[in-house]
Amino acid sequence: MDKDLLIRKNTIEVNKLTAKCLVITTLFLVSLWLFSITDFYHYDVYIMTVILVACILLLLIPSVLVNVLKFETLWIKYYVIICSLAAVFLISTFLSFNYCILSIFPILIATMYCDKKLINITAFSSCMCIAISMLLGFYLVENNGVQQQYTSLLEALIYGVFLRFILILLTTLFSYYIVDRFLLFYSS
């Protein structure tokens, strides 16, 4: 099979798969919201509701494009990554300290496309989103529905940004291994 045709077919199939993954993620966010209204994390319910509804809408848009409107174009993968980055950015800004593992979510999605350039762009964008969301979370959102864990900017940079950068870089490295393995498997 021609490599370009294989990549195109893989992208269209992965668009469908990522749309399903994003719908499943919305179910996780709904359960997160239900858990948050128990007042375990002491979040402002209004802020939590607005952020999670915005994230759910962002994550459902690719599913609507792929499953309802039946778009089978290659640009959908970029839109999927942008929507997942935006959702993670919102969660990281307003609920950042308890959900840092979500920062690898866009890279995991990019890995499914088996495109190293997309993985690099996603990793770089994730790092920028983490840095900006930490600064916004530290300066603008402080005591606005979120209980802050860091007492100084240096502490936020070291424990918030730096450690998440390492997590992103390790996930990117693993993604490269997965893509190489996948391409090796299909080339033989």
Disulfide bonds with the S-S distance in Angstrom:
none
